[in-house]
Amino acid sequence: MTDAATEAVLLAGGARAILLQIADPAVGEGVARHSDFASDPMRRLRNTLAYIYVVVYGTADDRARVTAMVDAAHRDVRGPGSGGGRYDAADPGLQLWVAATLYDTAITVLESVFGPLPEDDAESLYREYAVLGTALQMPAELWPDDRAAFRRYWNSQLARLRVTDDTRRVARELLRSRTIPWWLRAGMPLARLVTAGLLTPSLRVAFELPWSAGRERRYALVMRVTAALYPRLPLRIRHW
């Protein structure tokens, strides 16, 4: 597999990555207080994709411009948290978590569709996603040294996630948005099913996402059909 980070099927994990991000208490508080992305998810999607593609595939000048834009957008996202701490979008630890959710979602979706990636492809993907955090203020040494170290970091972070009423509200607005085009709204039941299926059972419960044996069967069917059909599509469609 080449250019794994440009596979269109990764869009299926977009809401999963966002829910994981806002399940971090500090990220969730910053989003709830300062962001309106749930009311305009298409803008959030365009901005996120632009950042990923420019940082991974752009020139040095391209990366400098897009990271300056992100820095400016994050500059005022800081303040006292409701739990007595603080939230700050420029916090390197939070930037690491955001980049980690993008990587973990990418590898989860890709391996659901293509099966386990060849070692070279898996390593290349891991290194590509490392730059998403280091392109901002996150020191390069914060990114786990290898995929085994990443898994240890990931598991430790999952244990400290906490979903609040505010983050549940953001999740509902995101997954039931009425501001997106009608043709995307028609696909939202499928998006909600896939998002719930890609999350851990505990996070499904925390976000109050409906789940049942029937939904699990439908999710498994969707993933089987996608795994059977998607890899056979021409690359120009998969990367469009």
The 8 nearest C-alpha neighbors of each residue, nearest first, counted from 0:
[[1, 3, 120, 2, 116, 117, 113, 119],
 [2, 0, 3, 120, 4, 5, 6, 123],
 [3, 1, 4, 5, 0, 6, 124, 238],
 [2, 4, 5, 1, 6, 0, 124, 120],
 [3, 5, 2, 6, 124, 105, 9, 127],
 [4, 6, 3, 238, 2, 7, 52, 9],
 [7, 5, 238, 8, 3, 237, 4, 9],
 [8, 6, 9, 237, 238, 10, 5, 239],
 [7, 9, 10, 6, 11, 237, 108, 109],
 [10, 8, 11, 7, 12, 6, 105, 108],
 [11, 9, 13, 8, 12, 7, 6, 14],
 [12, 10, 9, 8, 13, 190, 193, 14],
 [13, 11, 15, 10, 9, 14, 104, 16],
 [12, 14, 10, 16, 15, 11, 17, 9],
 [13, 15, 17, 16, 12, 18, 194, 11],
 [16, 14, 12, 194, 18, 13, 17, 19],
 [17, 15, 19, 100, 13, 14, 18, 101],
 [16, 18, 20, 14, 19, 15, 21, 13],
 [19, 17, 15, 21, 20, 16, 22, 14],
 [20, 18, 22, 16, 17, 21, 15, 100],
 [21, 19, 17, 18, 22, 97, 23, 16],
 [20, 22, 27, 23, 26, 18, 19, 17],
 [23, 21, 162, 19, 160, 161, 20, 24],
 [22, 24, 160, 21, 26, 25, 20, 27],
 [25, 23, 27, 26, 22, 161, 28, 160],
 [24, 26, 86, 28, 27, 23, 29, 85],
 [27, 25, 21, 29, 23, 28, 24, 30],
 [28, 26, 21, 24, 30, 25, 29, 166],
 [27, 29, 31, 25, 30, 26, 24, 32],
 [28, 30, 26, 32, 27, 31, 33, 76],
 [29, 31, 34, 27, 33, 28, 32, 26],
 [30, 32, 28, 29, 33, 27, 34, 165],
 [33, 31, 29, 30, 28, 34, 76, 27],
 [32, 34, 30, 29, 31, 76, 35, 28],
 [35, 33, 30, 36, 31, 32, 29, 37],
 [34, 36, 37, 38, 39, 33, 30, 31],
 [35, 37, 39, 40, 38, 34, 43, 42],
 [38, 36, 173, 40, 172, 39, 35, 169],
 [37, 39, 36, 35, 40, 178, 176, 172],
 [38, 40, 36, 37, 41, 42, 178, 35],
 [41, 39, 43, 36, 37, 42, 44, 38],
 [40, 42, 44, 43, 39, 45, 179, 36],
 [43, 41, 45, 44, 40, 39, 46, 36],
 [42, 44, 40, 46, 41, 45, 36, 47],
 [43, 45, 41, 47, 42, 46, 40, 48],
 [46, 44, 42, 48, 47, 43, 49, 41],
 [47, 45, 49, 43, 44, 48, 42, 50],
 [46, 48, 50, 44, 49, 45, 43, 51],
 [49, 47, 51, 45, 50, 46, 52, 44],
 [50, 48, 46, 52, 47, 51, 53, 45],
 [49, 51, 47, 53, 48, 52, 54, 46],
 [52, 50, 48, 54, 49, 53, 55, 47],
 [51, 53, 55, 49, 56, 54, 50, 48],
 [52, 54, 57, 56, 50, 55, 51, 49],
 [53, 55, 62, 51, 52, 57, 56, 50],
 [56, 54, 52, 53, 51, 127, 57, 130],
 [55, 57, 53, 52, 54, 58, 51, 62],
 [58, 56, 53, 61, 54, 55, 62, 59],
 [57, 59, 61, 60, 62, 56, 53, 54],
 [58, 60, 62, 61, 63, 57, 54, 64],
 [61, 59, 63, 58, 62, 64, 57, 65],
 [62, 60, 58, 64, 59, 63, 57, 65],
 [61, 63, 59, 54, 65, 60, 64, 53],
 [62, 64, 60, 66, 61, 65, 67, 59],
 [65, 63, 67, 61, 62, 66, 60, 68],
 [66, 64, 68, 62, 67, 63, 61, 69],
 [65, 67, 69, 68, 63, 64, 62, 70],
 [68, 66, 70, 64, 65, 69, 63, 71],
 [69, 67, 65, 71, 66, 70, 72, 64],
 [68, 70, 66, 72, 71, 67, 73, 65],
 [71, 69, 67, 73, 68, 72, 66, 74],
 [72, 70, 68, 74, 69, 73, 67, 75],
 [71, 73, 69, 70, 74, 68, 75, 76],
 [74, 72, 70, 76, 71, 88, 75, 69],
 [73, 75, 71, 76, 72, 70, 89, 88],
 [74, 76, 73, 77, 72, 71, 88, 87],
 [77, 75, 73, 88, 74, 87, 29, 33],
 [78, 76, 87, 86, 75, 88, 29, 85],
 [77, 79, 86, 85, 80, 87, 76, 29],
 [80, 78, 85, 84, 86, 81, 83, 77],
 [79, 81, 85, 84, 82, 83, 86, 78],
 [80, 82, 83, 79, 84, 28, 85, 25],
 [83, 81, 80, 84, 85, 79, 24, 25],
 [82, 84, 80, 81, 85, 79, 86, 78],
 [85, 83, 80, 82, 79, 86, 81, 25],
 [86, 84, 79, 80, 78, 87, 83, 25],
 [85, 87, 25, 77, 78, 80, 29, 79],
 [86, 88, 77, 89, 90, 76, 85, 78],
 [87, 89, 90, 73, 76, 77, 86, 93],
 [88, 90, 87, 91, 73, 136, 94, 74],
 [89, 91, 93, 87, 92, 88, 94, 137],
 [92, 90, 137, 94, 93, 95, 89, 136],
 [93, 91, 95, 94, 90, 96, 137, 141],
 [94, 92, 96, 95, 90, 91, 97, 88],
 [93, 95, 91, 97, 96, 92, 132, 98],
 [96, 94, 92, 98, 93, 97, 132, 99],
 [95, 97, 99, 93, 94, 98, 100, 92],
 [96, 98, 94, 100, 99, 95, 20, 93],
 [99, 97, 101, 95, 132, 96, 100, 131],
 [98, 100, 96, 102, 97, 101, 95, 103],
 [101, 99, 103, 97, 16, 102, 98, 104],
 [100, 102, 98, 104, 99, 103, 16, 105],
 [103, 101, 105, 99, 104, 100, 128, 106],
 [104, 102, 100, 106, 105, 101, 99, 107],
 [103, 105, 107, 101, 102, 106, 100, 12],
 [106, 104, 102, 108, 103, 107, 9, 109],
 [105, 107, 109, 103, 108, 104, 110, 102],
 [108, 106, 104, 110, 105, 109, 103, 111],
 [107, 109, 111, 105, 106, 110, 104, 9],
 [110, 108, 106, 112, 111, 107, 113, 105],
 [109, 111, 114, 113, 115, 112, 107, 108],
 [110, 112, 108, 109, 114, 113, 107, 222],
 [111, 113, 226, 109, 110, 114, 108, 225],
 [114, 112, 110, 109, 111, 226, 115, 230],
 [113, 115, 110, 111, 112, 116, 109, 226],
 [116, 114, 110, 117, 113, 111, 109, 121],
 [117, 115, 121, 120, 114, 118, 110, 113],
 [118, 116, 120, 119, 121, 115, 0, 122],
 [117, 119, 121, 120, 122, 116, 123, 115],
 [120, 118, 122, 121, 117, 123, 116, 124],
 [121, 119, 123, 117, 122, 118, 116, 124],
 [120, 122, 118, 124, 123, 119, 116, 117],
 [123, 121, 125, 119, 124, 120, 118, 126],
 [122, 124, 120, 126, 125, 121, 119, 127],
 [123, 125, 127, 121, 122, 126, 120, 128],
 [126, 124, 122, 128, 123, 127, 121, 129],
 [127, 125, 129, 123, 128, 124, 122, 130],
 [128, 126, 124, 129, 125, 130, 55, 123],
 [127, 129, 130, 131, 125, 126, 102, 124],
 [130, 128, 126, 127, 131, 132, 142, 125],
 [129, 131, 133, 132, 128, 134, 127, 55],
 [132, 130, 128, 129, 134, 133, 98, 54],
 [131, 133, 130, 134, 98, 137, 135, 95],
 [132, 134, 137, 130, 135, 139, 131, 138],
 [135, 133, 132, 130, 131, 66, 136, 54],
 [134, 136, 133, 137, 132, 66, 70, 131],
 [137, 135, 91, 138, 133, 134, 89, 132],
 [136, 138, 91, 133, 132, 135, 139, 94],
 [139, 137, 140, 141, 133, 136, 91, 142],
 [140, 138, 133, 141, 142, 137, 132, 129],
 [139, 141, 138, 142, 143, 144, 137, 133],
 [142, 140, 139, 138, 143, 137, 95, 92],
 [141, 143, 140, 139, 144, 129, 95, 138],
 [144, 142, 149, 148, 145, 141, 140, 146],
 [145, 143, 148, 142, 146, 149, 140, 147],
 [146, 144, 148, 147, 143, 149, 125, 122],
 [145, 147, 149, 148, 150, 144, 143, 125],
 [146, 148, 150, 149, 145, 151, 144, 143],
 [149, 147, 151, 145, 146, 143, 150, 144],
 [150, 148, 146, 152, 143, 147, 151, 153],
 [149, 151, 153, 147, 152, 148, 154, 146],
 [150, 152, 148, 154, 149, 153, 155, 147],
 [153, 151, 149, 155, 150, 154, 156, 148],
 [154, 152, 150, 156, 151, 155, 149, 157],
 [155, 153, 157, 151, 156, 152, 150, 158],
 [154, 156, 152, 158, 153, 157, 151, 159],
 [157, 155, 153, 158, 159, 154, 152, 160],
 [158, 156, 154, 160, 159, 155, 153, 19],
 [157, 159, 156, 155, 160, 154, 161, 153],
 [160, 158, 156, 157, 161, 155, 23, 24],
 [161, 159, 23, 22, 157, 158, 156, 162],
 [160, 162, 22, 24, 23, 163, 159, 205],
 [161, 163, 22, 205, 166, 167, 160, 206],
 [164, 162, 166, 165, 167, 161, 22, 24],
 [163, 165, 167, 166, 168, 162, 169, 206],
 [166, 164, 168, 163, 167, 31, 169, 28],
 [165, 167, 169, 163, 168, 164, 27, 162],
 [168, 166, 170, 164, 165, 169, 206, 163],
 [167, 169, 165, 171, 166, 170, 164, 172],
 [170, 168, 166, 172, 167, 171, 173, 37],
 [169, 171, 167, 173, 168, 172, 174, 166],
 [172, 170, 168, 174, 173, 169, 175, 167],
 [173, 171, 169, 176, 175, 170, 37, 174],
 [172, 174, 37, 170, 176, 171, 175, 169],
 [173, 175, 171, 172, 176, 170, 191, 187],
 [176, 174, 172, 173, 171, 177, 187, 184],
 [175, 177, 172, 173, 178, 174, 179, 38],
 [176, 178, 179, 175, 184, 38, 180, 172],
 [177, 179, 176, 38, 39, 180, 40, 181],
 [178, 180, 177, 176, 183, 184, 181, 41],
 [181, 179, 183, 182, 184, 178, 177, 185],
 [182, 180, 184, 183, 185, 179, 177, 178],
 [181, 183, 185, 180, 184, 186, 179, 187],
 [184, 182, 186, 185, 181, 180, 179, 187],
 [183, 185, 181, 187, 186, 182, 180, 179],
 [186, 184, 183, 182, 187, 181, 188, 189],
 [185, 187, 183, 184, 189, 188, 190, 182],
 [186, 188, 190, 184, 189, 185, 191, 183],
 [189, 187, 191, 190, 186, 192, 185, 184],
 [188, 190, 192, 187, 191, 186, 193, 194],
 [191, 189, 187, 193, 192, 188, 194, 186],
 [192, 190, 194, 188, 189, 193, 187, 195],
 [191, 193, 189, 195, 190, 194, 196, 188],
 [194, 192, 196, 190, 195, 191, 197, 189],
 [195, 193, 191, 15, 197, 196, 192, 190],
 [196, 194, 192, 198, 193, 197, 203, 191],
 [195, 197, 193, 194, 198, 192, 218, 215],
 [196, 198, 194, 195, 193, 15, 199, 12],
 [199, 197, 195, 196, 202, 203, 200, 194],
 [198, 200, 202, 201, 203, 197, 196, 195],
 [201, 199, 203, 202, 204, 198, 195, 196],
 [200, 202, 204, 199, 203, 205, 198, 206],
 [203, 201, 205, 204, 199, 200, 206, 198],
 [204, 202, 200, 208, 206, 201, 205, 207],
 [203, 205, 207, 201, 202, 206, 208, 200],
 [204, 206, 202, 207, 203, 162, 201, 208],
 [205, 207, 203, 204, 208, 167, 202, 162],
 [208, 206, 204, 205, 203, 209, 167, 202],
 [207, 209, 203, 206, 204, 210, 195, 205],
 [210, 208, 207, 211, 203, 195, 204, 214],
 [211, 209, 214, 208, 215, 212, 195, 203],
 [210, 212, 214, 213, 215, 209, 216, 217],
 [211, 213, 215, 214, 216, 210, 217, 218],
 [214, 212, 216, 211, 215, 217, 210, 218],
 [215, 213, 217, 211, 216, 212, 210, 218],
 [214, 216, 212, 218, 213, 217, 219, 211],
 [215, 217, 219, 213, 214, 218, 220, 212],
 [218, 216, 214, 220, 219, 215, 221, 213],
 [217, 219, 215, 221, 220, 216, 214, 222],
 [218, 220, 216, 222, 217, 221, 215, 223],
 [221, 219, 217, 223, 218, 222, 224, 216],
 [222, 220, 218, 224, 219, 223, 225, 217],
 [221, 223, 225, 219, 220, 224, 226, 218],
 [224, 222, 220, 226, 225, 221, 219, 227],
 [223, 225, 227, 221, 226, 222, 228, 220],
 [226, 224, 222, 228, 229, 227, 223, 221],
 [227, 225, 112, 223, 224, 228, 229, 222],
 [226, 228, 224, 225, 223, 229, 230, 231],
 [229, 227, 225, 231, 226, 230, 224, 232],
 [228, 230, 231, 225, 232, 226, 227, 112],
 [231, 229, 232, 228, 226, 227, 113, 112],
 [232, 230, 229, 228, 233, 227, 234, 226],
 [231, 233, 229, 230, 234, 237, 236, 228],
 [234, 232, 235, 236, 237, 231, 230, 238],
 [233, 235, 237, 236, 238, 232, 239, 6],
 [234, 236, 238, 233, 237, 239, 232, 6],
 [237, 235, 239, 234, 238, 233, 232, 7],
 [236, 238, 234, 7, 6, 235, 239, 233],
 [237, 239, 6, 235, 236, 5, 7, 234],
 [238, 236, 237, 235, 7, 234, 6, 5]]
